[in-house]
Amino acid sequence: MERAAEKISFVPQRGDFPRGIFSSVTLKCDLSEAQAFELYTSYYATHPFTHVSEANIDLKQVVNTNKSLLHLVKKGQHLLILNATDNLLKGASGQAVQNMNLLFGMDEMSGLRLKSIGY
């Protein structure tokens, strides 16, 4: 019997960049790329800081923001999910502000409408 941990491969990637984290997740998936894109897009439709991109993603699109970008690629039976996140904002301080906004009934995006370094 195959365990769930053996079905998913998570690889955080480091590089020559001062902030941000890029990761890739691979898993077996019976959905087509279009079906997976629709599934992820509909799931994250109400999440203002998580965006599913049809185009390949870059860390410059998220640095200095509270955004998390996803890009999906289907190769054979495997789905590759790429993620770019600013680990200093979305990973820590921005997430705290977002949680505080929700806790106090404020607009979830208050104080977090920030522009990335790459437009």
C-alpha positions as CSV (number, residue, x, y, z in Angstrom):
1,M,0.0,0.0,0.0
2,E,1.4,3.4,-1.0
3,R,1.4,6.0,1.7
4,A,0.2,9.6,1.0
5,A,3.7,11.0,1.7
6,E,5.1,8.9,-1.2
7,K,2.6,10.3,-3.6
8,I,3.7,13.9,-3.3
9,S,7.2,15.4,-3.9
10,F,7.7,18.9,-2.4
11,V,11.0,20.7,-3.3
12,P,11.7,24.2,-2.0
13,Q,14.4,25.8,-4.1
14,R,17.0,28.3,-3.0
15,G,19.0,30.5,-5.2
16,D,20.9,33.8,-5.4
17,F,18.0,36.0,-4.4
18,P,17.7,38.1,-1.2
19,R,14.1,37.1,-0.4
20,G,11.3,34.9,-1.7
21,I,10.9,31.2,-2.0
22,F,10.2,29.1,-5.0
23,S,8.9,25.6,-4.6
24,S,7.7,22.8,-6.8
25,V,5.3,20.0,-6.0
26,T,4.8,17.0,-8.1
27,L,2.1,14.4,-7.8
28,K,0.3,11.8,-9.9
29,C,-2.9,13.2,-11.2
30,D,-5.6,11.9,-13.5
31,L,-6.9,15.4,-14.4
32,S,-6.0,17.1,-17.6
33,E,-4.0,20.4,-17.3
34,A,-7.1,22.3,-18.1
35,Q,-9.2,20.5,-15.5
36,A,-6.4,21.0,-12.8
37,F,-6.2,24.7,-13.7
38,E,-10.0,25.0,-13.4
39,L,-10.0,23.2,-10.1
40,Y,-7.2,25.4,-8.6
41,T,-8.7,28.6,-10.1
42,S,-12.2,27.9,-8.6
43,Y,-10.7,26.9,-5.2
44,Y,-8.6,30.1,-4.9
45,A,-11.3,32.4,-6.4
46,T,-12.1,33.8,-3.0
47,H,-8.5,34.0,-1.8
48,P,-7.4,37.5,-2.6
49,F,-3.6,36.8,-2.3
50,T,-3.3,33.5,-4.1
51,H,-3.4,33.6,-7.9
52,V,-3.2,30.8,-10.4
53,S,-1.2,31.9,-13.5
54,E,-1.5,30.5,-17.0
55,A,2.0,31.9,-17.7
56,N,5.2,30.7,-16.0
57,I,5.9,32.6,-12.8
58,D,8.9,34.5,-11.4
59,L,9.9,35.6,-7.9
60,K,10.0,39.2,-9.0
61,Q,6.2,39.1,-9.3
62,V,5.7,38.4,-5.6
63,V,8.7,40.1,-3.8
64,N,7.5,42.9,-1.5
65,T,3.9,41.6,-1.7
66,N,1.6,39.3,0.2
67,K,0.8,37.4,-2.9
68,S,1.4,33.7,-3.7
69,L,1.5,32.7,-7.3
70,L,0.8,29.2,-8.6
71,H,1.5,27.7,-12.1
72,L,0.4,24.3,-13.2
73,V,2.1,22.0,-15.8
74,K,0.9,18.5,-16.7
75,K,3.5,16.0,-18.0
76,G,2.2,12.5,-18.6
77,Q,0.5,11.3,-15.4
78,H,2.2,13.9,-13.2
79,L,1.0,17.4,-12.3
80,L,3.8,19.9,-11.5
81,I,2.7,22.8,-9.3
82,L,5.1,25.7,-9.2
83,N,4.8,28.3,-6.4
84,A,6.4,31.7,-5.8
85,T,6.0,33.5,-2.5
86,D,7.7,36.3,-0.6
87,N,8.6,34.4,2.5
88,L,9.2,37.6,4.5
89,L,5.7,39.1,3.8
90,K,3.3,36.2,3.0
91,G,5.4,33.8,5.1
92,A,5.4,35.9,8.3
93,S,4.5,39.5,8.7
94,G,2.0,39.9,5.9
95,Q,0.2,36.7,7.1
96,A,0.0,38.2,10.6
97,V,-1.6,41.4,9.3
98,Q,-4.0,39.4,7.1
99,N,-5.0,37.3,10.1
100,M,-5.5,40.4,12.3
101,N,-7.7,42.0,9.6
102,L,-9.9,38.9,9.6
103,L,-10.0,38.7,13.4
104,F,-11.2,42.3,13.7
105,G,-13.6,42.2,10.8
106,M,-11.6,44.5,8.6
107,D,-11.1,44.1,4.9
108,E,-8.7,41.2,4.5
109,M,-6.5,43.2,2.2
110,S,-6.1,46.3,4.4
111,G,-2.5,47.4,4.6
112,L,-1.4,44.6,2.2
113,R,-2.1,46.2,-1.3
114,L,1.6,46.2,-2.2
115,K,3.3,46.3,-5.6
116,S,6.0,43.8,-6.5
117,I,9.4,44.8,-7.8
118,G,8.6,43.3,-11.2
119,Y,5.4,44.5,-12.9
